[in-house]
Amino acid sequence: MADQVNHPAPRIASNEGVMAALVAALGASVLDAREEYGEITLTVSRDEVEDALRILRDAHDYQQLMEIAGVDYPQRAERFEVVYHLLSLTKNHRIRVKCMTDEAHPVPTVTTLWPVAGWLEREVFDMYGVLFAGNTDLRRILTDYGFQGHPFRKDFPLTGYVELRYSEEDKRVVYEPVELAQDLRTFDFMSPWEGADYVLPGDEKAVPAPAPAPAPAASAPAASAPAPVATEPRSRGAPKVDKPKTTDKPADTGAGAKANAEAAKKTSATVTKASPNDARAASNARKSQPNVPKRTKIDETAPEPTEKRPARKPRASKTHDTAPATKPRARRTKPDGGAA
């Protein structure tokens, strides 16, 4: 029997009692705590995020920092969320810790706890523009040098601010301002289904209804024509529908015995009386296509023999013929009466 290997971490870790213990350990630095979809999320104060993560690493065995992500909510005063994903190897358990900030207030760096956080913070800075105080190498990591803006922000235009291309004149890659219409620079959160305060795209094409004509000014009464009397519109009745044509007898179609006889005469005349031009055209066609055989009238009667030959004599029978080959051979006998 193979030896059983025991692991200190359970296969499936439970969240029972975990959130209460962590909130009690972090104290006043916790702004919000919730458990949704089987995951625990703690929101801590921005200035105390480094101390909170140190307590989770040292006192509660969340040894690894798996990821740092950013989220953008432009409608909030502190529009950015910095989310830390922690993993406990000994407990086989994960938690999420996040804090909120804006463009002006930096977040304390956690490179003092996990050196790998340097690259992760650079990604958040590059994509969202969040600053990290204490990171000595805070520079772009995903976009190119000289890139303007932060692509993961909700108000970042989909076409960007600059475009790059290879210049045949300069023999290098050059940056140029985007000349496309920037209709996506503004971002709003109003739903058109709830009724927007602005003109929806496409509504500006609607032609406004013309204003009613002003009423004429009152003047002295003059000799006016009698007012028209309203009459009912004259109706012409239901539209006439064309009567469908039917062919109830052969005379309606032009067919019949007389028509058939006329058609037969025309066909026979065409076959028997070919014009010289048709014969000449057929001859030219055969010359241009020598490989096409000439069509001739087929005589189905058997031709007469051209010569007479005497009938062939029957040949002598051999061993390979059918009849002698199938007959049993006679057995020869020896002089003493024994079989050969």
C-alpha positions in Angstrom: 0.0 0.0 0.0 1.4 3.4 -1.0 2.3 5.8 1.8 -0.4 8.5 2.3 0.8 12.1 2.0 -0.7 14.5 4.4 -0.8 18.2 3.4 -1.2 21.0 6.0 -3.6 22.9 3.8 -7.2 21.5 3.3 -8.4 20.8 -0.2 -11.4 23.2 0.2 -11.0 26.1 2.7 -14.0 27.4 4.5 -14.8 31.1 5.0 -16.5 30.4 8.3 -15.2 32.8 11.0 -12.5 34.2 8.7 -14.0 37.6 8.1 -14.8 38.3 11.7 -11.2 37.3 12.8 -9.6 39.5 10.2 -11.8 42.5 11.0 -11.0 42.2 14.6 -7.3 42.0 13.9 -7.2 45.0 11.6 -9.3 47.2 13.8 -10.2 50.7 12.8 -8.4 50.5 9.5 -11.2 48.4 8.0 -13.8 50.6 6.3 -16.0 47.8 4.9 -16.1 44.0 5.0 -18.3 41.7 3.0 -18.6 38.2 1.7 -20.0 37.8 -1.7 -20.0 34.9 -4.2 -17.9 32.8 -1.7 -15.1 35.5 -1.5 -14.1 37.8 1.3 -13.4 41.4 0.5 -11.9 43.9 2.9 -11.8 47.7 2.2 -9.1 49.5 4.3 -8.0 53.0 4.6 -5.5 54.2 2.0 -2.9 55.5 4.4 -2.9 52.2 6.4 -2.9 49.7 3.6 0.7 48.8 4.1 0.2 48.0 7.8 -2.9 46.0 7.2 -1.2 43.8 4.6 1.7 43.3 6.9 -0.6 42.0 9.6 -2.3 39.7 7.2 1.0 38.3 6.0 2.7 37.9 9.4 -0.2 37.1 11.7 -2.7 35.3 9.5 -0.4 33.4 7.1 -1.3 35.1 3.8 2.2 34.7 2.5 1.8 35.5 -1.2 0.7 38.6 -3.1 -0.9 37.1 -6.3 -2.0 40.3 -8.1 -2.6 44.0 -7.9 -5.5 45.3 -10.0 -7.0 48.6 -10.6 -10.7 49.6 -11.1 -12.0 53.0 -12.4 -15.3 54.5 -11.2 -15.4 58.0 -12.8 -18.6 59.0 -11.0 -16.9 58.8 -7.6 -14.8 61.4 -5.9 -12.1 58.8 -5.3 -12.5 57.2 -8.7 -9.8 54.5 -8.4 -9.7 51.3 -6.5 -6.4 49.4 -5.9 -7.2 45.7 -5.3 -4.7 43.3 -3.6 -5.2 39.5 -4.0 -3.6 37.5 -1.2 -3.1 33.7 -0.9 -2.4 31.6 2.1 -0.5 28.5 1.2 -0.9 26.9 4.6 -4.6 27.5 4.7 -5.4 27.2 1.0 -7.4 30.4 1.3 -7.7 33.6 -0.7 -8.9 37.1 0.3 -9.2 40.4 -1.4 -8.1 43.8 0.1 -8.7 47.1 -1.6 -8.4 50.8 -1.0 -9.6 53.9 -2.8 -7.7 56.9 -4.2 -7.7 59.5 -6.9 -5.2 61.1 -9.3 -3.6 63.4 -6.7 -3.2 61.1 -3.6 -0.6 58.3 -3.8 -1.1 54.9 -2.3 1.7 53.6 0.0 3.9 51.0 -1.8 4.0 47.4 -0.6 7.4 46.7 -2.2 8.7 46.6 1.4 6.5 43.5 2.0 6.7 41.8 -1.5 9.4 42.9 -3.9 7.3 41.6 -6.8 4.8 44.4 -6.1 7.2 46.8 -8.0 6.1 45.4 -11.4 2.5 45.1 -10.3 2.3 48.7 -9.1 3.9 49.8 -12.4 1.1 48.2 -14.3 -1.6 50.0 -12.3 0.3 53.2 -12.7 0.6 52.7 -16.5 -3.0 51.7 -17.1 -4.8 54.0 -14.6 -2.3 56.7 -13.5 -2.4 55.8 -9.8 0.7 56.9 -7.9 2.5 54.8 -5.4 4.5 56.5 -2.7 7.8 54.8 -2.0 8.1 53.0 -5.3 11.6 53.9 -6.5 11.0 52.7 -10.1 7.5 54.0 -10.9 7.6 54.2 -14.7 5.5 52.8 -17.6 5.8 49.1 -18.2 3.2 48.2 -20.9 2.9 51.2 -23.1 5.6 52.8 -25.2 7.9 55.7 -24.3 6.2 59.0 -24.7 2.7 57.5 -24.5 0.1 60.0 -23.3 -2.8 59.1 -21.1 -3.8 55.9 -19.3 -5.7 53.3 -21.5 -7.8 51.6 -18.8 -9.5 54.8 -17.7 -13.1 54.9 -18.6 -12.7 58.4 -20.1 -9.8 57.4 -22.3 -10.7 57.7 -26.0 -10.8 54.5 -27.9 -8.7 55.9 -30.7 -6.1 57.4 -28.4 -4.4 60.8 -28.6 -1.4 60.0 -30.8 -0.7 57.4 -33.5 2.5 55.9 -34.6 3.6 54.8 -38.0 6.8 54.0 -39.9 8.0 57.0 -41.9 9.7 56.2 -45.2 11.2 59.7 -45.2 12.8 59.5 -41.7 13.3 55.7 -41.8 12.0 55.3 -38.3 8.7 55.2 -36.3 7.2 58.6 -35.8 4.4 59.8 -33.5 1.6 62.0 -34.8 -1.5 63.5 -33.3 -4.7 61.6 -34.1 -6.7 63.4 -36.7 -9.9 61.3 -36.3 -13.1 62.8 -34.9 -12.8 62.4 -31.1 -16.5 61.8 -30.2 -15.6 59.5 -27.3 -13.7 61.9 -25.1 -16.7 62.6 -22.9 -18.1 59.9 -20.6 -21.5 60.0 -18.9 -23.4 57.5 -16.8 -27.0 58.5 -17.8 -29.0 55.7 -19.3 -31.0 56.6 -22.4 -33.7 54.2 -21.3 -34.3 56.4 -18.2 -34.4 59.6 -20.2 -31.2 61.5 -20.9 -30.8 65.3 -20.6 -28.8 65.5 -23.8 -29.6 64.8 -27.5 -29.0 61.2 -28.3 -26.8 60.4 -31.3 -28.9 60.4 -34.4 -31.7 62.6 -33.0 -30.0 65.8 -34.3 -31.0 64.5 -37.8 -34.7 64.8 -37.1 -36.3 67.7 -38.9 -38.2 69.9 -36.5 -41.9 70.5 -37.2 -42.5 73.8 -38.9 -43.9 76.6 -36.8 -47.6 77.4 -37.5 -48.2 80.5 -39.7 -49.2 83.6 -37.8 -52.8 84.6 -37.9 -53.6 87.5 -40.3 -54.2 90.9 -38.7 -57.8 92.0 -38.5 -58.8 94.5 -41.1 -61.9 96.3 -42.4 -64.5 94.0 -43.8 -64.5 93.8 -47.5 -66.5 92.1 -50.1 -65.5 88.5 -49.7 -66.3 85.5 -51.8 -68.8 83.1 -50.4 -67.4 80.5 -48.2 -66.8 77.1 -49.8 -69.3 74.4 -48.9 -67.8 71.1 -47.8 -68.7 68.3 -50.0 -68.1 64.6 -49.7 -65.2 63.3 -51.7 -66.3 61.6 -54.9 -65.7 57.9 -54.9 -64.9 56.0 -58.0 -65.8 52.7 -56.5 -63.6 49.7 -56.1 -60.7 49.4 -58.5 -61.3 47.1 -61.5 -59.3 44.0 -61.4 -58.1 42.6 -64.7 -60.1 39.5 -65.7 -57.7 36.5 -65.9 -57.4 35.1 -69.4 -58.2 31.4 -69.7 -57.7 28.9 -72.6 -60.9 26.9 -72.6 -60.5 25.6 -76.2 -57.6 24.9 -78.6 -58.6 27.8 -80.7 -57.7 30.2 -77.9 -54.1 28.9 -77.8 -53.6 28.7 -81.6 -53.1 25.0 -81.5 -55.0 22.3 -83.4 -54.7 20.0 -86.4 -54.3 22.8 -88.9 -51.5 24.5 -86.9 -49.7 21.1 -86.5 -49.9 20.5 -90.3 -48.5 24.0 -91.0 -45.6 23.4 -88.5 -44.8 20.0 -90.1 -44.6 21.6 -93.5 -42.2 24.3 -92.3 -40.0 21.7 -90.6 -39.8 19.4 -93.7 -39.1 22.3 -96.0 -36.3 23.5 -93.7 -34.7 20.0 -93.6 -35.0 19.2 -97.3 -34.3 22.6 -98.8 -31.1 23.8 -97.3 -29.8 27.0 -98.7 -26.3 27.2 -100.3 -25.2 29.5 -97.5 -26.0 26.8 -94.9 -24.0 24.2 -96.9 -21.1 26.6 -97.2 -21.1 27.4 -93.5 -21.1 23.7 -92.6 -18.2 23.1 -94.9 -16.2 25.9 -93.3 -17.0 24.6 -89.9 -15.6 21.2 -90.8 -12.5 22.8 -92.2 -11.9 24.8 -89.0 -12.5 21.7 -86.9 -10.9 18.8 -88.7 -11.1 16.5 -85.7 -14.9 16.6 -85.6 -16.3 13.6 -87.5 -18.7 14.3 -90.3 -22.2 13.2 -89.5 -23.5 10.6 -91.9 -26.8 8.8 -92.2 -26.6 5.4 -90.5 -27.7 2.4 -92.5 -28.9 -0.2 -90.2 -29.0 -3.0 -92.8 -26.1 -5.5 -92.9 -23.7 -5.1 -95.9 -23.2 -7.7 -98.5 -20.1 -9.9 -98.3 -17.3 -8.8 -100.6 -15.7 -12.3 -101.1 -16.4 -15.9 -100.5 -14.1 -18.1 -98.5 -14.4 -21.9 -97.8 -15.4 -22.9 -94.3 -12.5 -23.7 -92.0 -11.8 -27.3 -91.2 -12.3 -28.3 -87.6 -9.0 -28.5 -85.8 -7.7 -31.6 -84.1 -8.5 -32.1 -80.4 -5.8 -31.3 -77.9 -5.3 -31.8 -74.2 -6.1 -28.3 -73.4 -9.5 -28.5 -75.1 -12.5 -28.7 -72.8 -13.9 -32.1 -73.7 -10.7 -34.2 -73.7 -9.4 -32.4 -70.6 -12.4 -33.3 -68.6 -12.4 -37.0 -69.5 -10.6 -39.3 -67.1 -7.4 -40.8 -68.5 -7.2 -44.6 -68.8 -4.9 -46.2 -66.3 -2.1 -48.3 -67.8 -1.5 -51.8 -66.4 1.8 -53.7 -66.0 2.4 -57.1 -67.7 2.0 -58.7 -64.3 -1.4 -57.2 -63.9 -0.5 -54.5 -61.4 -1.3 -50.9 -61.8 1.4 -48.6 -63.3 
